[in-house]
């Protein structure tokens, strides 16, 4: 995923349309009209899993669940696995390294619009996308652009070069979790779809209310693999097993037209596609999902050199993305309905995404976990 924070989109649009000026006193990632582009040449789906690492240390724990499952959650037994995506052409997802995680409960699906509505009704919470933007944080941007909103995907009218995401991402006033496409849109018919346009702050607020927490990147990947050692996808090594769609991803020419051959153009109900072997739905495709870890592209290299097996890794102590050096980013996992082998095949279970913590988007949601107290 080439993530574009709402701030980046606002400033880029303002400058390139003549509404702003160059050299404004803005954070480092927001000073250029040209947003640094991510190379996607290596993001194609590999022909097969390329890792040849030792399988003898891989195992799934056999201890039973510590009690009845909390509502809407499934038991993930923990174990040791190879984390990463060697052979996928994604430099931030290598090297593959051994990781061990303890057992935990995990939401069987991403949090839905109906579930998020219950949270909002109980707490009167206002999401980041529903709040006006602070002019002091966006100097040089016209006040009329500093309105509540979020980043919305808009297909292009015809095929385009894939070197400028601003062609298909728009900062849309009025876009938020209950109006995913902006003013006039609604989730009334999408109660069982994943909630979107949630910033990390929103996730933390929901988690506190629910008595849960965001998963670590390692927990998410272990759970997503469903016990399959170094497979490409949460369901195996074939993108369409039995010639049937296994996840909600993009079909057609990106970003002009999603053919919807999997039954959906846009988000889908969270149980529309089969669960993985752990009973988890939407661990690949539909929406990206927030993880607790800060994002650094070099974290796997650092982690692989510290121990034979990393025990319950929590991510790096800080965030750094050379594409936007001043942006604080967290890891995303799972890919979304916009993922395609033409642009970004990050529905691969060992791949990684990233997003600036104050930003949501029309393809970004979350699920939570519950640790077992010892």
Number of C-alpha atoms within 10 A of each C-alpha: 22 17 20 23 22 24 22 26 21 22 30 21 20 18 20 14 11 9 14 18 17 12 12 16 13 16 16 11 19 24 18 18 19 15 20 15 13 14 13 18 11 16 22 17 20 18 11 12 17 14 17 9 12 9 11 6 13 18 15 18 14 9 9 10 15 13 7 9 12 12 8 11 19 21 24 26 21 22 19 22 26 23 26 26 27 22 21 25 18 24 18 18 23 22 23 22 22 21 25 22 22 15 22 21 24 29 22 23 24 28 23 20 21 17 16 18 17 11 17 14 10 10 12 10 14 10 20 22 26 19 14 12 18 11 13 10 12 20 16 19 22 14 12 7 19 17 17 18 31 34 30 23 22 16 15 14 10 10 12 14 9 17 14 15 19 18 15 18 21 20 26 22 20 21 27 30 28 21 18 25 24 19 14 9 13 16 17 11 8 16 17 20 22 30 30 29 28 26 23 25 14 20 22 16 16 22 18 11 13 12 11 18 21 24 26 23 25 25 25 25 23 28 30 29 27 22 23 21 18 26 21 27 26 32 24 19 17 14 18 12 11 8 8 11 15 24 26 30 27 27 21 13 15 23 25 15 17 19 14 15 14 18 11 18 18 18 21 22 18 25 15 18 19 15 21 22 16 18 18 25 23 30 33 29 30 34 34 35 31 29 27 22 23 24 27 21 18 16 18 20 16 12 20 18 12 9 12 11 18 18 14 16 16 15 21 16 9 12 20 19 18 11 13 18 14 15 21 18 26 23 23 29 29 27 30 30 25 27 25 23 18 18 21 23 27 29 33 29 29 29 27 25 24 25 27 25 19 18 25 30 31 26 25 24 26 26 25 28 23 21 13 11 6 3
